[in-house]
Amino acid sequence: MNETLDTINKLRTIHGNFSEEEINTKDLQTILDAAIRAANASARQSYAIVVVEDRKIMEKLCGFSGSKLLLFCVDFTRIADMASYLDNEFKVADIVDFITGSTDTILAAQTAVIAAKSLGIDSLFTNGIHRGDVERVFDILELPQEYCFPLIALVLGYPSEEAKIKKGRIKTGVIHYGKYSRLNSDEMQELVGEYDDPAKHMGLYDNWEKQGFDHYLDWFYKKWLTSFEKRTDIQVFYKLLDRAGFLKPEDEN
């Protein structure tokens, strides 16, 4: 295994237990330089990265804190401003631009994670920015209301303790050769067994049996997923995406 693959295989998520050790300026710049080298559509880099160094502000934004927080936003503001500067027109066309921008953004974010790990720095991706009043993210960081949407927060730092386990990953039903193939009953049973195997650490939660579930996936479907059915803030997402211009066809903007 080469050094790059070794780094990727050592990736792990740190859930809130980062130490007080700080990432130095040189390493932070290395991570940012790597992130912006990620592939992007039409050479536009339709994203923005906001660096947050105040741990109290990180907590307000996403509920977690570490040495640094990188907020990755789908962002066409710079592109629109440059068009105006050169007396050209620019409009976000529709939801396709949002999907394209999201792809650019996530590619940059994942590249940042790999670069950080190569420097011995761990990470946490969190959508905590979308919980509660999402407007707080716009207010705290003074994000543009048009053409910009906060997509994912990346907390970086050093762990306060080493992880005891490495989370597993599935291949069955994920990787397809030649054409897409639905799982057959034998494969489904095999997958249920993989999730149930405590040695593989596949799931989010280990004590599902104590809650009376026959399988981990029973807990996942009946307990975990149903907890999201009660959310009342989904209309806020539509409102913010609409305000940013990502939901309307270009001729309606």
VENHU-V256296 format. One record per pair of residues at least 12 apart in sequence whose C-alpha atoms are under 10 Angstrom apart, sorted by the first residue. I is the first residue (numbers start at 0). J is the second residue. If there is no record, write none. Layout:
i=I j=J
i=I j=J
This chain:
i=2 j=117
i=3 j=113
i=3 j=114
i=3 j=117
i=5 j=117
i=6 j=113
i=6 j=114
i=6 j=115
i=6 j=116
i=6 j=117
i=6 j=118
i=6 j=119
i=7 j=112
i=7 j=113
i=7 j=114
i=7 j=116
i=7 j=117
i=8 j=113
i=8 j=165
i=9 j=113
i=9 j=116
i=9 j=117
i=9 j=121
i=9 j=165
i=10 j=112
i=10 j=113
i=10 j=115
i=10 j=116
i=10 j=117
i=10 j=120
i=10 j=121
i=10 j=122
i=10 j=165
i=10 j=166
i=11 j=112
i=11 j=116
i=11 j=121
i=11 j=122
i=11 j=123
i=11 j=162
i=11 j=164
i=11 j=165
i=11 j=166
i=12 j=121
i=12 j=122
i=12 j=123
i=12 j=124
i=12 j=125
i=12 j=154
i=12 j=158
i=12 j=162
i=12 j=165
i=12 j=166
i=13 j=65
i=13 j=121
i=13 j=122
i=13 j=123
i=13 j=124
i=13 j=154
i=13 j=155
i=13 j=156
i=13 j=157
i=13 j=158
i=13 j=159
i=13 j=160
i=13 j=161
i=13 j=162
i=14 j=63
i=14 j=64
i=14 j=122
i=14 j=123
i=14 j=124
i=14 j=125
i=14 j=154
i=14 j=158
i=15 j=62
i=15 j=63
i=15 j=64
i=15 j=65
i=15 j=122
i=15 j=123
i=15 j=154
i=15 j=156
i=15 j=158
i=15 j=159
i=16 j=63
i=16 j=64
i=16 j=65
i=16 j=156
i=16 j=157
i=16 j=158
i=16 j=159
i=16 j=160
i=16 j=161
i=17 j=63
i=17 j=64
i=17 j=65
i=17 j=66
i=17 j=121
i=17 j=122
i=17 j=123
i=17 j=154
i=17 j=155
i=17 j=156
i=17 j=157
i=17 j=158
i=17 j=159
i=17 j=160
i=18 j=64
i=18 j=65
i=18 j=66
i=18 j=156
i=18 j=157
i=18 j=158
i=18 j=159
i=18 j=160
i=19 j=54
i=19 j=64
i=19 j=65
i=19 j=66
i=19 j=156
i=19 j=157
i=19 j=158
i=19 j=159
i=20 j=65
i=20 j=66
i=20 j=156
i=20 j=157
i=20 j=158
i=20 j=159
i=21 j=52
i=21 j=65
i=21 j=66
i=21 j=67
i=21 j=155
i=21 j=156
i=21 j=157
i=22 j=52
i=22 j=65
i=22 j=66
i=22 j=67
i=22 j=115
i=22 j=118
i=22 j=120
i=22 j=155
i=22 j=156
i=22 j=157
i=23 j=66
i=23 j=67
i=26 j=114
i=26 j=115
i=26 j=118
i=26 j=119
i=26 j=120
i=27 j=50
i=27 j=67
i=27 j=111
i=27 j=114
i=27 j=115
i=27 j=118
i=27 j=120
i=27 j=155
i=29 j=111
i=29 j=114
i=29 j=115
i=29 j=118
i=30 j=108
i=30 j=110
i=30 j=111
i=30 j=112
i=30 j=113
i=30 j=114
i=30 j=115
i=30 j=116
i=30 j=117
i=30 j=118
i=30 j=120
i=31 j=48
i=31 j=50
i=31 j=69
i=31 j=107
i=31 j=108
i=31 j=110
i=31 j=111
i=31 j=114
i=31 j=115
i=32 j=107
i=32 j=110
i=32 j=111
i=32 j=114
i=33 j=107
i=33 j=108
i=33 j=110
i=33 j=111
i=33 j=112
i=33 j=113
i=33 j=114
i=33 j=115
i=34 j=48
i=34 j=104
i=34 j=105
i=34 j=106
i=34 j=107
i=34 j=108
i=34 j=109
i=34 j=110
i=34 j=111
i=34 j=112
i=34 j=113
i=34 j=114
i=34 j=115
i=35 j=47
i=35 j=48
i=35 j=103
i=35 j=104
i=35 j=106
i=35 j=107
i=35 j=108
i=35 j=110
i=35 j=111
i=36 j=106
i=36 j=107
i=36 j=110
i=36 j=111
i=37 j=103
i=37 j=104
i=37 j=105
i=37 j=106
i=37 j=107
i=37 j=108
i=37 j=109
i=37 j=110
i=37 j=111
i=38 j=102
i=38 j=103
i=38 j=104
i=38 j=106
i=38 j=107
i=38 j=110
i=39 j=99
i=39 j=100
i=39 j=102
i=39 j=103
i=39 j=104
i=39 j=105
i=39 j=106
i=39 j=107
i=40 j=99
i=40 j=100
i=40 j=102
i=40 j=103
i=41 j=99
i=42 j=103
i=43 j=75
i=43 j=77
i=43 j=78
i=43 j=100
i=43 j=103
i=44 j=73
i=44 j=74
i=44 j=75
i=44 j=77
i=44 j=78
i=44 j=99
i=44 j=100
i=44 j=102
i=44 j=103
i=44 j=104
i=44 j=107
i=45 j=72
i=45 j=73
i=45 j=74
i=45 j=75
i=45 j=76
i=45 j=77
i=45 j=78
i=45 j=96
i=45 j=97
i=45 j=99
i=45 j=100
i=45 j=101
i=45 j=102
i=45 j=103
i=45 j=104
i=45 j=146
i=45 j=147
i=46 j=71
i=46 j=72
i=46 j=73
i=46 j=74
i=46 j=75
i=46 j=76
i=46 j=77
i=46 j=78
i=46 j=100
i=46 j=101
i=46 j=102
i=46 j=103
i=46 j=104
i=46 j=105
i=46 j=107
i=46 j=108
i=46 j=147
i=46 j=148
i=46 j=149
i=46 j=150
i=47 j=69
i=47 j=70
i=47 j=71
i=47 j=72
i=47 j=73
i=47 j=74
i=47 j=75
i=47 j=76
i=47 j=77
i=47 j=104
i=47 j=107
i=47 j=142
i=47 j=147
i=47 j=148
i=47 j=149
i=48 j=68
i=48 j=69
i=48 j=70
i=48 j=71
i=48 j=72
i=48 j=73
i=48 j=74
i=48 j=104
i=48 j=107
i=48 j=108
i=48 j=149
i=48 j=152
i=49 j=68
i=49 j=69
i=49 j=70
i=49 j=71
i=49 j=72
i=49 j=140
i=49 j=142
i=49 j=149
i=49 j=152
i=50 j=67
i=50 j=68
i=50 j=69
i=50 j=70
i=50 j=71
i=50 j=140
i=50 j=153
i=50 j=154
i=51 j=64
i=51 j=65
i=51 j=66
i=51 j=67
i=51 j=68
i=51 j=69
i=51 j=70
i=51 j=140
i=51 j=154
i=52 j=64
i=52 j=65
i=52 j=66
i=52 j=67
i=52 j=68
i=52 j=69
i=53 j=65
i=53 j=66
i=53 j=67
i=53 j=68
i=54 j=66
i=54 j=67
i=54 j=68
i=56 j=68
i=56 j=136
i=56 j=139
i=56 j=140
i=57 j=69
i=57 j=70
i=57 j=128
i=57 j=152
i=57 j=154
i=58 j=127
i=58 j=128
i=59 j=127
i=59 j=128
i=59 j=135
i=59 j=136
i=59 j=139
i=60 j=126
i=60 j=127
i=60 j=128
i=60 j=129
i=60 j=130
i=60 j=131
i=60 j=132
i=60 j=133
i=60 j=135
i=60 j=136
i=60 j=137
i=60 j=139
i=60 j=140
i=60 j=152
i=61 j=125
i=61 j=126
i=61 j=127
i=61 j=128
i=61 j=129
i=61 j=130
i=61 j=131
i=61 j=136
i=61 j=151
i=61 j=152
i=61 j=153
i=61 j=154
i=62 j=125
i=62 j=126
i=62 j=127
i=62 j=128
i=62 j=130
i=63 j=123
i=63 j=125
i=63 j=127
i=63 j=152
i=63 j=153
i=63 j=154
i=64 j=123
i=64 j=153
i=64 j=154
i=64 j=155
i=64 j=156
i=65 j=121
i=65 j=122
i=65 j=123
i=65 j=153
i=65 j=154
i=65 j=155
i=65 j=156
i=65 j=157
i=65 j=158
i=66 j=120
i=66 j=154
i=66 j=155
i=66 j=156
i=66 j=157
i=67 j=122
i=67 j=153
i=67 j=154
i=67 j=155
i=67 j=156
i=68 j=122
i=68 j=123
i=68 j=124
i=68 j=152
i=68 j=153
i=68 j=154
i=68 j=155
i=68 j=156
i=69 j=108
i=69 j=111
i=69 j=124
i=69 j=151
i=69 j=152
i=69 j=153
i=69 j=154
i=69 j=155
i=70 j=108
i=70 j=124
i=70 j=125
i=70 j=128
i=70 j=136
i=70 j=140
i=70 j=149
i=70 j=150
i=70 j=151
i=70 j=152
i=70 j=153
i=70 j=154
i=71 j=101
i=71 j=104
i=71 j=105
i=71 j=107
i=71 j=108
i=71 j=148
i=71 j=149
i=71 j=150
i=71 j=151
i=71 j=152
i=71 j=153
i=72 j=100
i=72 j=101
i=72 j=103
i=72 j=104
i=72 j=105
i=72 j=108
i=72 j=142
i=72 j=146
i=72 j=147
i=72 j=148
i=72 j=149
i=72 j=150
i=72 j=151
i=72 j=152
i=73 j=96
i=73 j=97
i=73 j=98
i=73 j=99
i=73 j=100
i=73 j=101
i=73 j=102
i=73 j=103
i=73 j=104
i=73 j=105
i=73 j=146
i=73 j=147
i=73 j=148
i=73 j=149
i=73 j=150
i=73 j=151
i=74 j=97
i=74 j=100
i=74 j=101
i=74 j=103
i=74 j=104
i=74 j=142
i=74 j=143
i=74 j=145
i=74 j=146
i=74 j=147
i=74 j=148
i=74 j=149
i=74 j=150
i=74 j=243
i=75 j=89
i=75 j=90
i=75 j=91
i=75 j=96
i=75 j=97
i=75 j=100
i=75 j=143
i=75 j=145
i=75 j=146
i=75 j=147
i=75 j=148
i=75 j=243
i=76 j=89
i=76 j=91
i=76 j=142
i=76 j=143
i=76 j=144
i=76 j=145
i=76 j=146
i=76 j=147
i=76 j=243
i=77 j=146
i=77 j=147
i=78 j=90
i=78 j=91
i=78 j=146
i=79 j=91
i=79 j=146
i=90 j=146
i=90 j=244
i=90 j=245
i=90 j=248
i=90 j=249
i=90 j=250
i=90 j=252
i=91 j=145
i=91 j=146
i=91 j=243
i=91 j=244
i=91 j=245
i=91 j=246
i=91 j=247
i=91 j=248
i=91 j=249
i=91 j=252
i=92 j=244
i=92 j=245
i=92 j=246
i=92 j=247
i=92 j=248
i=92 j=249
i=92 j=250
i=92 j=251
i=92 j=252
i=93 j=241
i=93 j=244
i=93 j=245
i=93 j=246
i=93 j=247
i=93 j=248
i=93 j=249
i=93 j=250
i=93 j=251
i=93 j=252
i=94 j=240
i=94 j=241
i=94 j=244
i=94 j=245
i=94 j=246
i=94 j=247
i=94 j=248
i=94 j=249
i=95 j=245
i=95 j=246
i=95 j=248
i=96 j=244
i=96 j=245
i=96 j=246
i=97 j=146
i=97 j=147
i=97 j=148
i=97 j=240
i=97 j=243
i=97 j=244
i=97 j=245
i=97 j=246
i=98 j=245
i=100 j=147
i=100 j=148
i=100 j=150
i=101 j=148
i=101 j=149
i=101 j=150
i=101 j=151
i=104 j=149
i=104 j=150
i=104 j=151
i=105 j=150
i=105 j=151
i=108 j=124
i=108 j=151
i=108 j=152
i=108 j=153
i=109 j=124
i=109 j=153
i=111 j=153
i=111 j=155
i=112 j=124
i=112 j=153
i=112 j=154
i=112 j=155
i=115 j=155
i=115 j=156
i=116 j=155
i=116 j=156
i=119 j=156
i=119 j=157
i=120 j=155
i=120 j=156
i=120 j=157
i=120 j=158
i=121 j=154
i=121 j=155
i=121 j=156
i=121 j=157
i=121 j=158
i=122 j=153
i=122 j=154
i=122 j=155
i=122 j=156
i=122 j=157
i=122 j=158
i=123 j=152
i=123 j=153
i=123 j=154
i=123 j=155
i=123 j=156
i=124 j=151
i=124 j=152
i=124 j=153
i=124 j=154
i=124 j=155
i=125 j=150
i=125 j=151
i=125 j=152
i=125 j=153
i=125 j=154
i=126 j=149
i=126 j=150
i=126 j=151
i=126 j=152
i=126 j=153
i=127 j=151
i=127 j=152
i=128 j=149
i=128 j=150
i=128 j=151
i=128 j=152
i=129 j=149
i=129 j=150
i=129 j=151
i=129 j=152
i=129 j=232
i=129 j=233
i=129 j=235
i=129 j=236
i=130 j=230
i=130 j=232
i=131 j=230
i=131 j=231
i=131 j=232
i=131 j=235
i=132 j=232
i=132 j=235
i=133 j=149
i=133 j=232
i=133 j=235
i=133 j=236
i=133 j=239
i=134 j=235
i=134 j=236
i=134 j=239
i=136 j=148
i=136 j=149
i=137 j=149
i=143 j=243
i=144 j=239
i=144 j=240
i=144 j=242
i=144 j=243
i=144 j=244
i=145 j=239
i=145 j=240
i=145 j=241
i=145 j=242
i=145 j=243
i=145 j=244
i=145 j=245
i=146 j=240
i=146 j=241
i=146 j=242
i=146 j=243
i=146 j=244
i=146 j=245
i=147 j=239
i=147 j=240
i=147 j=242
i=147 j=243
i=147 j=244
i=147 j=245
i=148 j=236
i=148 j=239
i=148 j=240
i=148 j=242
i=148 j=243
i=148 j=245
i=164 j=198
i=164 j=199
i=164 j=200
i=165 j=198
i=165 j=199
i=165 j=200
i=165 j=201
i=166 j=198
i=166 j=199
i=166 j=200
i=166 j=201
i=166 j=202
i=166 j=203
i=167 j=193
i=167 j=194
i=167 j=198
i=167 j=199
i=167 j=200
i=167 j=201
i=167 j=202
i=168 j=193
i=168 j=194
i=168 j=199
i=168 j=200
i=168 j=201
i=168 j=202
i=169 j=190
i=169 j=193
i=169 j=194
i=169 j=199
i=169 j=201
i=170 j=190
i=171 j=186
i=171 j=187
i=171 j=189
i=171 j=190
i=172 j=186
i=172 j=187
i=172 j=190
i=190 j=216
i=191 j=214
i=191 j=215
i=191 j=216
i=191 j=217
i=192 j=214
i=192 j=215
i=192 j=216
i=193 j=215
i=194 j=214
i=194 j=215
i=194 j=216
i=195 j=207
i=195 j=208
i=195 j=213
i=195 j=214
i=195 j=215
i=195 j=216
i=196 j=214
i=196 j=215
i=197 j=215
i=201 j=215
i=202 j=215
i=202 j=216
i=202 j=219
i=203 j=215
i=203 j=219
i=203 j=223
i=204 j=218
i=204 j=219
i=204 j=223
i=206 j=218
i=207 j=219
i=207 j=222
i=210 j=222
